[in-house]
Amino acid sequence: MPIRIIQGKQAQETLRDEAFRSQWERLYEACHWATGLQSPGFVIRWCEAYRDRYSVLLVCEFSSSHDLIGLLPVAIEIASGRATLPGAHQAEYKTWLALPSNGSSFIEQGLHLLAQETGISSLSFRYVAPGTPLDWVRDARELAWIGEVEKHPRAVIRVGEAVEVADYVKKKNSLKSTKSKWNRLKRLGKVQFEHVVDASELAPIFDQLITYYEIRQEAVHGKRAFQDDPAKKPFHLALLQERNLLHVTLLKVGEEIVSASFGVVYRKTYSLAMSMFSPAYAYCSPVTLHFLLLVEQLHKEGFSVLDLTAGTDPFKERFASDYDSVQVLSLYANRKVWVKQKVRRQGESLARRALHAWGVAPNTARLRLQQFLRTPLRASGAGLARICSLLFRSLRRSATRTDSRSTARRCYPAASEGRSGVNQ
């Protein structure tokens, strides 16, 4: 049967249809490259939580026997009209679902239909789920879209083999600094490591964990993700109601929560989403200790890989036992859109390099610029030059304050906001 797009009210009704969800579940299980972020549990929960901000359309392919054999949900931001994939910045991996036999043909035909029937001008799969077929991007000759593929390193910890895990944990625990951290923590009380498996267990303590998370995010990135996004908390609680999707662990001293880690799980992979810790225990480096216990826990539960996610980060470099790579697939409906995005990316890259040379964090620059733009300008050319000089000096002062937090940044992993799993 031909591929078709389901939109509007019909798309909402389809998402609520139990028969469609059952077919979706079967396709998800049969798709070799699918992650938990393409499961009906994740996508439907996200669409429900963010229905006031996004509409959804479904690119579907059915077999001659009416079985679902291809699916690409696309979310349209109501305010801007921009297209993204379900989960947006909270989904580390993005892809489409299909069978091995139609993995490439489905997406090629689906993109052709999107170009014909919708106003979508670009789509970004950041990052493409490992194993997703991408040969068609290079080989396509009649594709209406322009496609670009970029490769990025990904840090992982192998947790499948008992000997490998034992050697890894032993090596980390033998470090003088790690021994000191364990001793500090154990002097405070009994150390416990718990796996939270139900939303009813998470709900009473979630506000406390959110407070830990927001304090660090504001200090490092200048933003409070949960405060800025009221749907984020109920979305995470809803995810924990789905079977084998959200994995939450707690590190405690006595009955007091010291740190927590959230990850999305699929098959034998745990993909880090976000971590948080109590500022009162920062001197014990609780996230470091948490991860050593998490490695052992995931091995016991039968996982093979702890995915630290893509990108360079001192924490990832310190903890990775291996590296592989993931890719970003960027699609543009025409050359004009491609050129526009190319210029924008180059401008952003140049700005980041300039800020780095000045010792200014990008988020600090953004916040200062927003403050600057809110101030009415009534000045001559010389006056504007003076204002720019004051703005630059303000950024440099912010950079100095940022440097004072460098120790905390080196000790603990920045939750990959804007990039990771259920990150932001």
C-alpha positions in Angstrom: 0.0 0.0 0.0 1.2 3.6 -0.7 2.7 5.7 2.1 0.3 8.3 3.5 0.4 11.2 6.0 -2.1 11.4 8.8 -2.6 14.9 10.2 -4.7 17.1 12.5 -7.5 15.6 14.5 -7.2 12.2 12.7 -3.5 12.0 13.9 -4.6 12.6 17.5 -7.3 9.9 17.2 -4.8 7.5 15.7 -2.4 8.0 18.6 -5.2 7.1 21.0 -6.2 4.0 19.0 -5.2 0.9 20.9 -5.1 -1.2 17.7 -2.7 1.3 16.1 -0.6 1.3 19.2 -0.4 -2.5 19.1 0.8 -2.4 15.5 3.3 0.3 16.5 4.6 -1.9 19.3 5.2 -4.8 17.0 7.0 -2.6 14.4 9.1 -1.1 17.2 10.2 -4.6 18.3 10.9 -5.7 14.7 13.0 -2.5 13.9 16.6 -3.4 14.5 17.8 0.2 15.0 14.9 1.5 17.2 15.6 3.0 20.6 13.3 3.5 23.5 12.8 7.1 22.2 10.8 5.7 19.2 8.6 3.4 21.3 4.9 4.2 21.5 5.3 4.7 25.2 7.8 7.5 24.9 6.3 9.2 21.8 2.6 9.1 23.0 3.6 10.3 26.5 5.6 13.2 25.0 2.8 14.2 22.6 0.3 14.2 25.5 2.5 16.2 27.8 3.3 18.8 25.1 0.0 18.9 23.1 -0.4 22.6 23.9 2.9 23.4 22.2 3.1 20.8 19.4 0.8 19.3 16.8 1.8 15.9 15.3 1.5 14.2 11.9 2.2 10.6 11.2 4.0 9.3 8.0 2.8 5.7 7.8 3.3 2.8 5.4 1.1 -0.3 5.6 1.5 -3.7 4.0 -1.0 -5.3 1.7 -2.3 -7.1 4.7 -2.8 -3.7 6.5 0.2 -4.2 8.9 2.1 -1.1 9.9 5.6 -1.5 8.3 6.9 2.1 8.4 6.4 5.0 10.8 7.8 8.5 11.1 6.0 10.8 13.6 6.8 14.5 13.1 6.0 17.2 15.6 5.2 20.8 14.5 5.8 23.6 17.0 2.5 25.6 17.0 4.2 28.9 17.8 6.9 28.8 15.1 5.7 26.2 12.7 9.1 24.5 12.9 9.3 20.7 12.5 11.1 18.4 14.9 10.9 14.8 15.9 9.0 13.7 19.1 11.0 14.4 22.2 12.7 17.4 20.6 15.7 18.3 22.7 14.7 15.7 25.3 15.3 12.8 22.8 19.0 12.0 22.3 18.3 9.7 19.4 15.9 10.1 16.5 15.0 7.8 13.6 12.1 6.3 11.8 10.7 2.8 12.3 10.7 0.3 9.5 11.6 -3.3 8.6 15.0 -4.2 7.3 13.4 -4.7 3.8 12.0 -1.1 3.6 14.3 0.9 5.9 15.6 3.1 3.1 12.7 3.1 0.7 10.2 4.1 3.4 12.1 7.2 4.5 12.8 8.2 0.8 9.2 8.0 -0.1 8.0 9.5 3.1 10.3 12.6 2.6 9.0 13.0 -0.9 5.4 13.0 0.4 6.3 15.5 3.1 7.7 17.9 0.5 4.6 17.5 -1.6 1.9 17.8 1.1 3.4 19.9 3.9 5.2 23.2 4.4 8.1 21.5 6.3 11.4 22.9 5.1 13.9 21.1 7.3 14.3 18.1 9.6 17.2 17.3 12.0 17.9 13.8 13.3 20.3 14.7 16.1 21.5 12.1 16.8 20.6 9.3 14.4 19.9 6.1 16.3 22.9 3.7 15.8 22.2 1.2 13.0 19.8 3.4 11.1 20.2 2.9 7.3 21.8 6.0 5.7 23.2 4.8 2.4 20.2 6.3 0.6 21.4 9.8 1.6 24.5 9.4 -0.6 22.9 7.2 -3.3 19.7 9.1 -3.8 19.4 11.0 -7.1 15.8 12.0 -7.2 15.3 12.9 -3.6 13.6 16.2 -3.2 15.6 17.0 -0.1 19.3 17.9 0.4 20.8 15.6 3.0 24.0 16.0 5.2 25.5 13.5 7.5 28.0 14.4 10.2 29.9 12.0 12.5 30.4 12.6 16.2 32.3 10.6 18.9 30.2 8.8 21.6 31.6 7.7 24.9 30.4 4.4 26.3 31.1 2.0 29.2 30.9 -1.8 28.4 29.0 -3.5 31.2 28.1 -6.9 29.6 31.2 -8.9 30.6 31.7 -9.7 34.3 35.5 -9.7 34.1 35.5 -6.4 32.2 33.2 -4.7 34.7 35.1 -6.0 37.7 38.4 -4.7 36.2 36.8 -1.4 35.4 35.3 -0.8 38.8 38.5 -2.1 40.6 40.7 0.3 38.6 38.5 3.3 39.3 38.1 2.5 43.0 41.9 2.0 43.4 42.5 5.7 42.6 43.5 7.6 45.7 41.0 10.3 44.9 38.1 7.8 44.7 39.1 6.1 47.9 39.0 9.5 49.6 35.5 10.2 48.2 34.2 6.8 49.5 35.7 7.4 52.9 34.1 10.8 53.2 30.7 9.5 52.3 30.9 6.4 54.5 31.8 8.5 57.5 28.4 10.2 57.2 26.3 7.0 57.4 25.3 3.8 55.7 25.6 4.1 51.9 22.6 2.7 49.9 22.0 2.3 46.2 18.4 2.0 45.1 16.6 1.4 41.8 13.3 3.3 41.6 10.8 1.3 39.5 7.5 3.0 39.9 6.2 6.6 39.5 4.6 6.4 42.9 8.1 6.0 44.4 9.5 8.9 42.4 6.7 11.4 42.9 7.3 12.2 46.6 11.0 12.9 46.1 11.0 14.4 42.6 10.8 18.0 43.7 13.9 17.5 45.8 15.7 16.0 42.9 14.5 18.8 40.6 15.9 21.3 43.1 19.3 19.6 43.0 19.2 19.6 39.2 18.1 23.2 38.8 20.8 24.5 41.1 23.5 23.0 39.0 21.9 23.8 35.7 21.6 27.5 36.6 25.1 27.6 37.9 26.6 26.0 34.8 24.2 26.9 32.0 22.3 29.9 33.3 18.9 28.2 33.1 16.4 26.2 35.0 14.9 23.5 32.7 12.0 22.3 34.9 11.0 25.8 35.9 11.1 27.0 32.3 9.2 23.9 31.1 6.2 23.1 33.3 5.4 19.9 31.3 8.8 18.4 32.0 8.0 17.0 35.5 4.7 15.3 34.6 6.3 14.0 31.4 9.0 12.2 33.4 6.5 10.8 35.9 4.5 9.5 33.0 7.5 7.8 31.4 8.1 5.9 34.6 4.6 4.3 34.2 5.8 2.8 30.9 7.4 -0.6 31.2 11.2 -0.8 30.6 11.7 2.8 29.5 12.9 5.1 32.2 15.6 3.8 34.6 16.1 5.8 37.8 18.6 5.1 40.6 19.4 6.8 43.9 22.5 7.0 46.0 21.7 7.6 49.7 23.5 8.1 53.0 21.1 6.8 55.6 17.7 8.0 54.3 19.1 11.2 52.7 19.3 11.3 48.9 22.8 12.3 47.8 22.5 11.8 44.0 20.3 10.4 41.3 20.6 9.3 37.7 18.0 9.0 35.0 18.5 7.0 31.9 16.4 5.7 28.9 16.7 1.9 28.4 16.1 -0.2 25.3 17.1 -3.7 24.7 20.5 -4.0 26.5 21.5 -0.3 26.4 21.2 2.3 29.1 21.4 5.9 27.7 22.2 8.6 30.2 19.6 11.3 30.3 20.3 13.4 33.4 22.0 13.3 36.7 21.8 15.5 39.8 23.3 15.6 43.3 22.8 17.4 46.6 25.0 20.5 46.9 25.6 19.7 50.5 27.5 16.5 49.5 29.4 18.1 46.6 32.7 17.6 48.4 32.2 13.9 48.2 31.9 13.8 44.4 28.6 11.8 44.7 28.0 11.5 40.9 31.4 9.8 40.5 30.5 7.3 43.1 27.0 6.9 41.8 28.3 5.9 38.4 30.6 3.2 39.7 27.6 1.7 41.5 25.5 2.2 38.4 28.0 0.2 36.3 27.7 -2.7 38.6 23.9 -2.5 38.8 23.5 -2.4 35.0 25.7 -5.5 34.7 23.5 -7.3 37.2 20.4 -6.3 35.3 21.8 -7.8 32.1 22.7 -4.6 30.2 25.6 -4.5 27.7 26.3 -0.8 27.3 26.1 2.3 29.4 25.8 5.1 26.8 27.3 8.4 28.1 26.0 10.0 24.9 27.7 12.0 22.2 30.0 14.9 22.6 33.2 15.7 24.4 33.1 16.3 28.2 35.8 15.8 30.9 33.5 13.5 32.8 32.9 11.3 29.8 36.6 11.2 28.9 37.4 10.1 32.5 34.7 7.4 32.7 34.5 6.0 29.1 35.9 2.5 28.6 35.4 2.7 24.9 34.3 5.1 22.1 32.2 4.6 19.0 30.4 7.2 16.8 26.9 8.5 16.1 25.7 10.7 13.3 23.6 13.8 12.7 21.3 13.7 9.7 20.2 17.1 8.5 17.6 17.3 5.8 16.6 20.5 3.8 13.6 20.8 1.5 15.5 23.0 -1.0 18.8 24.7 -1.6 17.6 28.1 -0.3 16.8 26.6 3.1 20.1 24.6 3.1 22.2 27.8 2.4 20.3 29.7 5.1 21.0 27.0 7.7 24.6 26.7 6.5 25.3 30.4 7.1 23.5 30.3 10.5 25.6 27.3 11.6 28.8 29.0 10.5 27.9 32.2 12.3 27.2 30.2 15.5 30.5 28.4 15.2 32.4 31.6 14.7 30.6 33.2 17.7 31.4 30.2 19.9 35.0 30.4 19.0 35.2 34.1 19.7 33.5 33.7 23.1 35.8 30.9 23.9 38.8 33.1 23.1 37.4 35.8 25.4 36.8 33.3 28.2 33.0 33.9 28.0 30.5 31.0 28.4 27.9 31.0 25.5 24.9 30.9 27.9 26.4 33.9 29.8 26.7 35.8 26.6 23.1 34.9 25.7 21.7 36.1 29.0 23.7 39.4 28.9 22.6 40.1 25.4 19.0 39.5 26.3 19.4 42.0 29.1 21.1 44.4 26.7 18.3 44.2 24.1 15.6 44.9 26.7 17.3 48.3 27.4 15.9 51.1 25.1 18.7 52.6 22.9 18.8 56.4 22.5 22.4 57.2 21.7 24.8 58.5 19.2 27.4 56.4 17.4 29.9 57.2 20.2 27.3 56.3 22.8 26.6 53.0 21.2 30.3 52.2 21.1 30.4 53.0 24.8 27.4 50.7 25.4 29.1 47.8 23.5 32.3 48.4 25.6 30.3 48.1 28.8 28.5 45.0 27.5 31.8 43.4 26.7 33.2 44.2 30.1 30.1 42.8 31.7 30.7 39.5 29.8 34.3 39.4 31.0 33.2 39.9 34.6 30.7 37.0 34.1 33.5 34.9 32.7 35.6 35.5 35.8 32.7 34.4 38.0 32.2 31.4 35.7 35.8 30.4 36.3 35.2 30.2 40.0 32.8 27.3 39.3 35.3 25.4 37.3 36.1 22.9 40.0 32.5 21.8 40.2 32.4 21.5 36.4 35.5 19.3 36.4 34.2 17.0 39.2 30.7 16.3 37.9 29.1 15.7 34.6 27.0 18.4 33.0 23.6 16.9 32.2 23.5 17.1 28.5 20.9 19.8 28.2 19.9 20.5 24.6 21.4 17.2 23.5 20.6 14.3 25.7 18.0 11.5 26.1 15.3 12.9 28.2 17.8 15.6 28.8 16.4 19.0 28.9 
